Amino acid sequence: MNERFLELIENSIKAHWDQPALTDLKGNTFHYKNMAEEIAKLHLIFEQANIQKGDKIALMGRNSSRWAICFFGILSYGAVAIPILNDFKPENVYHIINHSEAKVFFVTNAIWDNLDEKAMPDISCFFSLDNYAIILSRQPDYNLICEKAESRFKEMYSESFTPAHVKFHIEEPDELAILNYTSGTTGFSKGVMLPFRSLWSNTKYAADCLPFIKSGDNFVSVLPMAHMYGLAFEILNGINKGCHIHFLPRIPNPKSVIESFAIVRPTLIIAVPLIIEKIVRNNVFPLLKTPKMKILYKMPFINQIIKRKICSKLNAAFGNNFVEIVLGGAGLNNEIEAFLKSIGFRYTVGYGMTECGPLISYDQWDSFKPGSVGTVADRMEIKIDSEDPQNITGEILVRGANNMLGYYKNPEATAEVMLPDGWMRTGDLGIIDKDGYLFIRGRSKALILSSNGQNIYPEEIESLLNNMSYVAESLVIQKNEKLIGLVYPEWEVAEKEGLSEQELQYIMSNHLETLNQRVPNFCKLSEIQLRKEGFEKTPKLSIKRYLYQEGE
């Protein structure tokens, strides 16, 4: 079998042995040979810890070189990786660890300080993701694991560690590789089971369809590695092509990201639409709306000069060396997209979901159709569930090598999306034009994407809100990049108890504080707004979310 993901990575490490692979900006650099050596040491640690192939190993921390090395070490050993988002609260972490049946947990020291090991009783050993040292072990001899592994490594490779010593696990296509949880809370958590064939198919597609990426090119890791979008196309793609990946010294914010682009000058940029939208709305549109610029912008020749200058400044903001910026995870605002197209900015929009590891569709920037999300990826099929797929919106169904195996220990949820004939429901709505371009017409799922590319599931927040006093119904929306809780309170109950609207608002402010202590930082609400009337609903009594979203 030559369709192996681990074979791609193994061959790339050997081929790029002396080249830089991973750099923590303002920190260390690991060449491909250093990466291979660290992976070999991890394998020996796993052996000493009695980890078997197929066992599950969790890892949690912000993006870093050691995160990436640990991830490849887990998969290349034959174990299953469970990436946990850096921002998850302790109770979210405990649920994922316990539900997944993880045996070992790699976690940064900063996160460990806020965790209680008693809440994770089945973990046999906790390792520091900062240096792979043991933090805590539940068996006496486990304290010698690292010492024995280091001794064993020196014994096995006494002279030198060479490419010939790099030997990875030989996987099967449908073998489980990653267990990726779509959320952290007990009620909504789904562990997406991604097989090696999905990783291979996504990585091979990137290799074949992004031909401009060459060995030695620079990448900046911006999106969370615990999510498949950033992991697949910044990390897996980058390592497979022999690129040099750079990690930010702290959690990304717009300023640090732009600074890193100027230093690294990446060839490919993977981003979410909000990054582009924020730059254009805050830095470009205000200039175009000045009286003088409005007049100049209407003059055909001057208009083109202005557009070229704006495009040049935008290019500079992203390092001035990128071939294209690939946007995904959410739809691009129509006004912003029309503007970017008019100035010739090199962007494109793709479409995917965690359940496809993640890619479904994409097209390169110079042939991409504005408003679309590209054409179907290799080894995948798309079908619109409607009588006229070109004109009548229907649910988007997908089938192919990228598809997941199902949801871990959740046959009911699996059966809801995985159809007997291999097609999988996406929950999104769209059409496909005569040229095969997919256009998203609506998202029946309520997913919200934060500016940092993190998935926000509003139902989770609403579930917590709805359990609080005087809350009849709630809806979480995003407005101006902030999360707002719309609440229809129990007005009649409040009135019977003699509560004024002001007192009710005070109670809601206390609810807001309580709620924000229970959710990850990127899920915190900025405010709660009271509604006089209930939400409009479908015949199934579901709230019509689209009526309350920004811009609707």
N, C-alpha and C positions, 0 to 999 in steps of 0.2 A: 504494500500500500504506500503510495507516494503522496497521499493527501493528508499529511500529518502536520498539525500545528507545531508540535515540539520539534519536529525535524527542521522546520523553517527557522526556528529560534536557535537551535543547536548549530545549524550550518552557518547562520549569520554571525554568531559569536566566534566561530572558528575563522571565518573569512575576514573578520574585522578585528582580529586579535589585539593589535597594537594601537587601535584607534580609541579616542575617548567615547564613552557610551553615556554616562550619567554624571551630571554635575549639580551639586547643591550650590546655587549662587551664594557667594560669600562663604563657601564651605569646600568640601572635598570633591575631587573628581575620580570616578571609577572608569578605567579603560575596560574594553570588552574582556580582556584577560583577567582583570581584577574582579569583574562581575562573575566570570566563570569560576574563579577560585572561591569567592564568597558563597556561590551556589553549592559548590562541592562540600564546603564546610557545613552548610546547612543540612545537606543530605546526611552527613555523618552525625550531626546533632539529632536529626529525626530517627536515625537508626538506633542511637544510644537511648532515645526516649521511647523506643519500641513503637514508633508510629508505623502503621501498615499502609500499604497502597489502598487508596479509597477512603482513608480516615480524613476527617475534616479539620482544617486549621484556619482559625480566624486571624485577621490582621486589621489593625485600626490605628490611624494616625494621619497627619496631613501629608500631602504629596512630598516625597523625598526619594533620594537614590536608594536608601535601604528598604523603603516600602516596595519599590520596583524589584529589587533583588530578592526580597523575601517572597514576593508573589511568584516570580519565575522559579524560585527554589521549590516552592510548594508544588506547583504544577509539574515541574520536571522530575520530581521525586515520585509522582503518581498519586499524590494526595489531592484533596479538594480544597480550593481556596474560598474563604468566606470574607470578602472585603466589607468592612463596616464603616459607614460614613463618619468622618471626624467629628461632626457636630451633634451626633446623637446623644441624647441624655442617658444617664446610667440605666434607668429602667428600660429604655429601648435596647441598650446593649445586652442587658441580662436576658431579655426575651429572645433576641436573635441567637445568642450563644447557646441558650438552653434548648430552643426549638430546633436548631441546626444539629445538635449533638456534637458540637466541636470538642475536640480532645485537647488542643493546644491553642494558646492565645498569644499572639504577638501584638504588643500595645506600647505606645510611647509612654515615657515616664510621666509626662504632663497629664495625660489622660488617666493613667493608672492611679494617680494620687486622688482621683475623685471616684474610684470604683471600690466596691466591696466584694472581695473574693468569695465571701460566704454565699453571695447571690448567684454564683456560678460553680455549683458543687461538682460538676462533672469534668471540669478542666483539670487535667493532671499537672500541667506546668504552664506558668506564665513567663513569657520572655519579653525583654525590652526590645522594641523595634528600633531604638536609638543605636544599640550596639550588639544586639542578639544575646546579651547576658541574661541569666536566669533572675527573674524578679522574685518568684515564689514557686516552690514545688511541693506537691502533696505526698511525695514518697522520699524517704531519706536518701536513697542512692541517686535521686534525680539531681542533687546538688553537684554531682560529679560529671553530669552529662557534657557540659561544655569543655571541661578539662580533658575528659576522655576523647572527645571528638577532635580537639586540637592535637592531642598526642597521636591519635590515629592518622590524622592528616599528614603530620610530619613523617610518620613511619611509611605511609603509602607513597608520598611524593618527596622523598628525601633529597633528590637531586633538583628537580624542577617540575612545575605544573605546566603541561603543554596542551595544545589543542587536542592531541590524541587521547588525553585523559577525560575529555568532555563527553560524557555518555548520559543521555537523558532517557527517561521512561518511554517505552514504546506504547502509545495509547491506541485505543480503538475509537472509531468515529463517534459512536454514541456513548462513550464513556463520560461520566460527569466530570467537568473541569471546574466550574464556578457555581457557587450557590449565592446568588445576588438578591438581597432583600430589597424589595421596592419601597419599603417603609420600615419604621422601627417599632410601631406600636402593636400591641397584642391583637387588637380587633381587626386591623387591616393588613397586617404583615403578610407578604407573600414571598416565599423563597423561590426565585426563578432558577430553574435547573438548566444551566447552559452546558451542552456537551462540547467536546473538543472539535467536532466537525463545524460547529458554529464559529469558534475562534479561528479555525483554519480558513473557513469560507470568507469571513470578514477581512482577515489579514491578507489573504490572497487577492481579494477584490481591490484592496487599497494598493497592493503592489502592482497590479495590472492596470488599474484605472487612474492612478496618480503617477504617470510616468516621469513627471518632472522632478520627483524626489530622488535624490542620489545619495550614495554613501558619503558620510561626512557632513551632510546638511544639518542645520540647527533647528531644533524644536524648543518651544517653551511649554511646559506642562502647566496649564491654567485650570482646566476643569477637574473636578474631583475624580481621583483615580478609583474611588469606590463605586463610581457610576460607569456604565459600559461605554458611553459616548467618548469620554476623555480617555478611558483605559484602552479602548480598541484603536483609536486613530491617532492618539498622541504617543502612547507607550508601545502597544503591540506592533503597530505599523512602523513606528520609529526604529525600534530594535530590529525588526525584520529587515529593514532597508539599510541598516548600519549607520543610523543617524546619531547625532549627539543631542541628548535630551537634557534640558536645564530646568531645575526646580526652584521656585521662588523661596526666599528665606523666611517668609511668613505667609499667613493666609492671604490669598489674593484680594486686592482692592484695585479700583481703576487706575490709581496713580502708580502703584507698584507694578501692575501689568504693563502699562505703557513704558515705564522705565526699563523693564526687562526686555521688551521688544527692541528698544533702542540699543541695548547692550548686545543681545544675542542675534538680532536680525534674522528671525526664523524664515524658512522657505515656505512652510505651510502653517496656517493658523486655524485652529479649531475653536469655535466660539459659539455663544448663544446670541440670538438676535438683540437682546437687551443691551449688550455691550456696544454694538454699532449704533443702536437707536439712541442711547444716552449721549454718545459723542456728537451725533448729528443734531439732536434736539438742543443740547446745551451749548455747543460750540459753533455750529454752522448756521442753523436756521435763524438765530437772533441777528446774525450779521446780514443775512439776506433780507431781513424785514426792516432794515433801516431805510428811511426815505430815499437817500442817495442810491443805495444798492438796488432798491426796487426799480428805479428808473434805468440804471445801467443794465440790470438783468433783462430788461425788455428789448434791449438793442441786440440784434442777431449776432454781429461780430464780437461785440464786447461780452455778450452772454457766453460765448464759447471760451473766451479767455478766462473769464471768472470760473467757469466749470473746471477748466484744466488746472487752475491754481488751487481750487478746493480739493480736487482729486489728489493733487500732489501733496497737499498738507495732510490729507487723510492717510495716504500711503506712508508718509513720514511718521505718523503717529503709531503705525504698526511695524516700524522697523525698516521700511523702504526696500525690502528684499523678498517679500512674499510673492508667490505666484498666484495664490488665491486664498481667500478666507472662506471656510466652509461653515455655514451657520446651520444649527440644528437644535432640536429639543422643543421648539415652539415656532409658531408662525411669525414671519417678518411683517411688520406694519406696512400696509399698502403705500402710504405716503412716503415713508422712508425708502421703500424698495424702488418706487418710481424715480425718486431723486438719485439714488445710487446708480441706477441704470442710466440715467440721463448724463451723469458725469463720467461714465465709463469705469466705475470702481469695480475691482476684480473680486466679486463675491459670488457665492452660489449657496443654495439652500438644499439640504438633504432631509431625509425623513427616516425615522427608525423608532425602535422601542426596545427596552431592556430584554423583552422576550425574544428578540431577534439578534441579540448580541452585538450591536443593535441595528445594523443597517437593513433598510428596505429599498430605498431609492436615492439616487444622486445623479448629477450631471455636472461636467466641468463648466467653469464660469463663462467661457466664450461661446458655448452652445446651449447653455441653460436658458429655459423659457421663464421670464419673470412671472411671478405668481404661482409657479409650480414648485414641486419638490423633487424635480428630476424624473428619471426613468428607472425602471426596476433594476435592482442589482443582479449581478451574475448569480446563477444557481437559485434564484428566487422567482416566484410568480406572484402577480397581483390580480385580484378579481374584485370587481365592484358588485355588490349584492343589490342590483337594480335591473329593471327590464331594458334600460337604455343607458349603459355605463358612460357614454360620452356626454349625455345631456341630463340624466336624472341621477341626483345624488343618492348614493347608497353606502352601506358600511364597507370599509376596505378589508378584504380578506387576503391573507398572505400564506404562501406555502413554499417550502424549500429547505436548503441546507442550513440556513441561519436559525431556523425555528428552535425554540426551547424543547426540552423533554416534558415539561409540565411544571406545576408548582409543588414544592417539597411538602410532603405529608398533607396535601390539600387536594384530594381527588375531586371534590365538588367544584372548587374554583377552576381546576384544570378542565373539567368537563364543560364548563361554561364557555371557554374560549377555544379549546381544541376540538375540532370536528372530526368525525370518524374517517373522512376521506383525506385527512392531512391538512386541510385548510385551517387557519387560525384567525379568529376574530381579533381585530385591532381595537374596536370600540371607536374608531375614527371614521368620519364620513368624507367621501370625495367622489371625483369623476376622473376618467382617463381620456385624454383627447386622442384624435386619430393618429398622432405621432408617438403615442405611448407615454406622454407626460402626465404625471399624477398631480392633481390639484386637490388640496385639502379644502373641504367646504364647511367643515365643522368638526368639533371634537366632542363626542358624546362623553368621553372621559373628562373629568373635572381637573385634570392635572394642571398645576401652575408651575412655571419654571422661574426660579430666582435669578437674579443678575449674575450669580456665581455658577449657574448651571445646575443647581441642586433641585431635585424634584420635591414639590410641595403638594401633598394630597389634602385638599381642603376638607374632605369628609372626616378626616381624623380630628382636625381642630373643631369642626362642627359637632362631632360626637361628644367631645369634652364640654363644649359650650352648652349643648342641649341638656346636659345632665346638671346644669347649675340652676339655682333657684330663680324663678320668675322668667325663665327663657322658654318660650313656646317653640320657636323655630329659629334657625340661624343659617347664614350663608356667608362664606368667606370669599372675598374677591380681592383682586389686585388692582390698585389704582396708583399711578405715578410711582411704581416700583415698591409700593407699600401694601401690606396686607391689612384689610379692614374687615371687621366682623359686623355684618348686618344682622340685627336681632329684632325679631318680632316678639315682644315680651307678652307675658300673661297679664294683659291690661285689666281684665275683669278681677283676677285674683288680687292684683295690686290695689285696685280700687276698693274692694271689699275690706282689705286690711288697712285702708286709709293712707296708702302711700302716694305721695305726690310724684309727678314726673321727675322732679329734681332729685327726690330720694331714690327713685328707681335708677336714675342715671348714676348716682353715687354707688349703689349696689353693683351696677355693671362695671364701674371703674375698679371695684375690688375684685370682681370676676376676672377682669382683664389682667390684673397683677397676678392672680392665682394661676390663670391659664398660661401666662408667659413663663412661669416657673416650671411648667410641666412639659413644654415642647422645646425642640431644638431651636437654637438662636435664629435660624433662617425661617422658622415658622411662627415667630412672634408677631402678634397683631399690634398695629400702631394705635388703633382705637376701636371702640365699639359704638356703632350708630344705631339708635332705636328707630323702629319703623312703626307707623300708625296702622298700617294695613298688612295683612299677611302676604306671602309670596304667591305669585301666579304659578299654577301647577299644571302638569300634564294629566291625561286621564288616569295614569297610574299613580297619581298624587306625588310625583316627583317634582321638585322645584325646577322651573325653567331657568336654568342658570344663565343662559345666554342673554336673557333680558336684563340682567343686572351687572354684566361685565362692562368694564371701561370701554367707551366708544360705541356701545350698543344703543 
